[in-house]
Amino acid sequence: MSLNIAIAGAGIGGLAAAILLSRDGHRVTIYDQFDAPRPVGAGFILQETGLTILGELGLREQVEALGASLTRLHGISADNQRTVLNVRYTALRKRLCGVSLQRCALFDLLYNTALSEGAEIVSSARIITAIPSTGHLTRGDGQTTGPYDLLIDALGVRSPLSSRSRHPLTFGALWATLDWPDESAFDAGALEQRYRRARQMAGVMPSGQLTPDGKQTLTYFWSIRADAHTDWKKAPLDDWKKQAIALWPETELLLEQITCHDQLTFARYDHRTHSPVVRERLVHIGDSWHAASPQLGQGANMALLDAYALAYALRDHPDIDVALKAYVKMRRGHVRLFQAMSWMFTPVYQSESVVLAWLRDWLAAPLSRIPPAPQILAGMVSGAIGRPLKRLGLKPGD
């Protein structure tokens, strides 16, 4: 059965869905608001869950060549110099790792593959409403397009087709992609962080290269209250740099590359679960269904899992209604689990709470080194808890 499918949003989830559905013989049209579709967001980590889906797309080797292999996540409290985050992937499985890379590197691979598979990408088309009963989409310029057999909302956390967030998170982050210094004290195989209580956090993560012969880069993060961003932009940049260097002196070499406020992009975060996931001909994937903080770094991986699950369900069930119910069933448990874990862990590392930071440093951190805690933490970070790949008939790589 060949369907006429519209996808709103040319992000990671939308493009992955377009590739899979086009290969299955469906006619796919992607609508994106930008004149030339482009990625939005910082460097990120692809876990084994997302990498396995990329393997199904035939892109895993290219992603691993462009990205940086991560073996651990490591964080130190600047207040007492205690290690309060120490997650090693190999605690769960030998040779397990994450791959960190620039979002635009993955976007380019997915975008070009979607085009080569025959998906049509319509730019400068901001989708504002959907009519689930008839399969129509309305654009910002007033044009209505359709009807389609299936509408896929892949517009992300602020999708106009999804419910509004009831839990906007207090803290967001400033981030910048920088050149990896020739002389560096940073671990090329780790995401490293420094904290002052839970109110200040800085992070450094290798983010690979844009092209096979390109420069090695890293992504720098600085946690900031969302309501403080405007004042931050008005203040002299050197005032912020002094705070950042005081928290983590080794980053001074990195911050020399930042000469104006606009080099740092501000990201807001929300915690929201849209319901229902399916309404007649409209289905939600990725952050338009389940938005969370980036604390567990699962956003891109969850979107890839959703895209594969949707294509898998449509391939397995010729009746669309049955297929969409199967899609939700395959993904709902894993989504709920990671939503809950993200909600629980975020205030431990990003909040105004003095008590939670103290418990993290003096109780949770020591306990995290006692088995089976290292294995559980590695399972959380790698996305393996809940066994999402098994539910899709897939096995993780060795």
Secondary structure, DSSP 4 states (H G I P E B T S, - for coil): ---EEEEE--SHHHHHHHHHHHHTT-EEEEE-SSSS----S--EEE-HHHHHHHHHTT-HHHHHHHSEEE-EEEEEETTT--EEEEEEGGGTSTT--EEEE-HHHHHHHHHHHHHHTT-EEE-S--EEEEETTTTEEEETTS-EE---SEEEE---TT-TTSPPPS-B-SEEEEEEEEEPPSS--S-TTEEEEEEETTTEEEEEEEEE-SSTTS--EEEEEEEEEGGGHHHHHHS-HHHHHHHHHHH-GGGHHHHTT--SGGGSEEE--B-EE-S-SEETTEEE-GGGTEE--GGG--HHHHHHHHHHHHHHHHHH-SSHHHHHHHHHHHHHHHHHHHHHHHHHHHHHHSSS-HHHHHHIIIIIHHHTTSTTHHHHHHHHHHT-TT-HHHHTT-----
